[in-house]
Amino acid sequence: MMRKHQFMPKAIHDSEAVNSCARKSAIHSSIMILIVEDEVKIARFVQLELEHEGYEVRHIIDGNKALKSILENDYELIVLDLMLPGLSGTEVLRELRKVKDTPVIILTARDRIIDKVEGLDYGANDYMTKPFAIEELLARIRVHLKRSKEGAKRVSYGKLVVDLSAHTVTYDGATIDLTKKEYDLLVYLLSHRGEVMSREKTLEAVWGFDFYGNTNVVDVYVRYLRSKIDDVFDIKLVQTVRGAGYIIK
């Protein structure tokens, strides 16, 4: 029998359950999930269930704070309510989809067809209504995490798409020809988007120790990327943080 949300964590009664929990933790400990929900009891219940499954979980109540955290961190999945203080869930989703393709499951009391259609049209991957069975939510989370992992051969940032298997880069469908090092640098910066990457770290990651100490090569290749992407498509992709390095955000 499926359990509707009841605000009690699962109890661990014996060593077998403890071992099971430890195994789950080992499997999912690196997977970060964000819950954006202003009903604290529901959020706490879902958080405890997810942590019991071994996921790392953060909870944010406010829409504005949630969007800021989403843009600054790489969550593997987001559980998003629609009715939030600050920005609504729909507004958070709309802004998120401009820069990231993180899987989003809407979890809301709004059960009208028009709300479901709007949420999916704005880019939600799934839509669940309250009250809900926690087993169903956990199952849907597993499905979307699996799909996301299988689709990890592509990295997108707005209209910029990098196909990691084919080693191709496009912007709004237009092909961008990059050298191997330009491509490697772009993938590295995209994989750390929202973070300031120092020249030293970038040099070590992209070029290895052969160029150790010669950080000017990073500046040169950033200029190459800007000439082929920023200048051509009139965007500001790679930004300089004076005295610190480069960032994509």
N, C-alpha and C positions, 0 to 999 in steps of 0.2 A: 504494500500500500504506500503510495507516494505521500510524503509529508508536506503539508502546506507550511509556510514559514512560521516557525514557533521560536521564540527568542531564547533558546537554550542551546548551548554547545553540546556536541556529542561527548559522552563520558567514555573514558578508557578504563576498562575493568580488569584486564589481565595482560600478561606479558606478551601474548600473541598480538593483541591490539597495539601495544606499545611498539613492537617490532614492525608491524604493518605501517604505523605512523612514521617511523624512522625511515622506512624504505621509500614512502611517498615523499618525505622531506628531501631525501637524496635526489629523487628524480626531478622535483619541481622547484627546488630551492632557488634556482637562478631565474625563475619566471616571476616577473613583477606584474601584478594586476592592480589596477586603480578602481576603487568604488567611488562614484560621485553620487551621493545620496544625502538628502537633508533629514530624512527620518532616521534618527540615530539608532533606534532599536533594530530596525531592519538592516541597516548598514553593519551594525555590530554582529548580528546573527550571520549574515553572509560572510563577513570577514572571518569569523571563527570557523565556519565550515570550510572556507578556502584554505585557511592556515592549517586546519586539520588534514587537508589533502596535500599539504606540503608547499603551497604557493606562498610567495612573499606578497603582502597586501598593504596598500595604503588607502586611507579613506579621507575624502575631502567633501565638505558640505556645500561650499559656495561655488557658483559657476565661474566667476572671475578667477578665483584662486585655482580652480581645477584646470582651466585653460592654460594658465601660466605654468602650472606643473607639467601638463601634457606636452607643452612646447619645449620645456627644459629637460624632460626625461624621456627615455625610450621604454614605455610600458609595452608589455606583450599583448595586453587586452584591457579594455575599459568597460565596466558595468555602469551605465549612465541613466540617471533619472531625468525626466523631462522638466518637472516642476521644481526649480531650484531658486534660491535667493541669488541676486546678482544676475548674471547671464542665465538664460534658460538652457535646458539641455539641448534644444534644437540649435540655439546660437553657438553653443560650445562645439557641437558636432559640425556645424557649417564651417567654423573657423579652423577646426582640426583638419578637415578634409582638404583644405587649401595647401597643406604642407605634409600631412602624414596619412598613411593607409592602415594605421593601427586598427585591429578588429574591435568593433564596438557593439555591445549588446545593450539595447535600451530595456530598462526595467522600470515600468511606470504603472500608475493607476489608470492612465488614459487608455480606454479600450475601444474607442471609436475607430472604424475603418479608416476614416480620413486621417487620424493621427498616425496610424500604422503606416499608411501609404506615404505620408509626409516624412516620417522618420526614416523609412527605407530609401525614399528619393533623395534625402539629404546625405545618404551614405552609410547608414547603420547596417551592420551585417546581420542583425537579428533583432527581434522585438518580442518581449515578454510582458504580460500584464500581471498586476498584483490582484489578489493573492496568488502566490506561485508555489510550486513544489521545488524544494531545494535540489532534489535529485535531478530534476529536469534542467535547472540552471547549471548545475555542475556538468551535466552531459553536454549541454550546448557549449559551455566554455571549452571542454576538451575537444569538441569538434572544430571550433574556430581556431584554437591554438594549433591543432594538427594541420588545418588548411593553411594557416599563416606560415608554419614551418615549411610546408611543401612549396609555398609560393615565395620563399625567401631567396629564390634565384633572381628576383627583381627588386631593385631599390628605386623608390620614387620620391621625388621632392617637388611638389607642385606639378608643373608640366614636364619636369625633367625626369627621364626614366633611364635607369641603367640596367641592362640585361646582363647579369653576372655569368650566365652560362654561355651566351653568345659574344660577350665582351663588346656590346654595342651601347651607344649613348644616343638618346634622342631628346629633343625638346619640342613639345607640341607636335610630335610626329616627324619633325625634321631631323635628319641624321647629323650627328656631330662627329667629325673625324678627329680622334685623339691618338697620340703616340702611347706606347705602353706605360711610360712613366706618368704621363698626364692622366691616363685612365686610372692608374694605381693611386695617384694622389687624390683624384676626385672621389674614388670609392672610399678611401681612408677618411677623408673629411666628412663625407656623407654618413659613414658608419658611426661617426662621433658628432653628428649634428647637434647643435645646442651647447657644445663644449668648446672652449678655447684650446686649440692644440698648439703647443709650443713648436718652434722650428726644430728644436733638438729631438723631441718625440717624433715629429713628422719625418725628420731625416732618418732616424733609426728604423721607423716602421716601413717606410717606402723605399729607401735606398740601402739600408743596412749600414754596417760599420765601414764600408769602403769609403764613404764620404764623411766620416765622422769629423766634426769640427768645421766643415765647410757648409754652414747653414745658408749661405747665399743662394745655393742651388734651389732651396725651397721657394725663396722669393721669386726666382726666375721662372719656375714652373707655375707658380700661382699667377704670374703675369700671362703666361701662355694660356692657362685656363680662362682667365678673364677675357683675353682677346678672342677666344673661340666661343665663349658662352655669354658672358656678361655684355660685352660690346656688341655682339651680333644680335642678341635677343632683347637688349635694353633692360636687363635685370641686374640686381646686385646680389650675386650668389655667394661668393667668397668675400667675407669682410675681414678687415685688418683690425686687430685689437692692439693698439700701440704698446710696444714693449713686452707683449705677451705671446702673440702668434696670430693664428687665423681661426675663423669660425664660420660655419654655415648655420644661419638661423633666420 
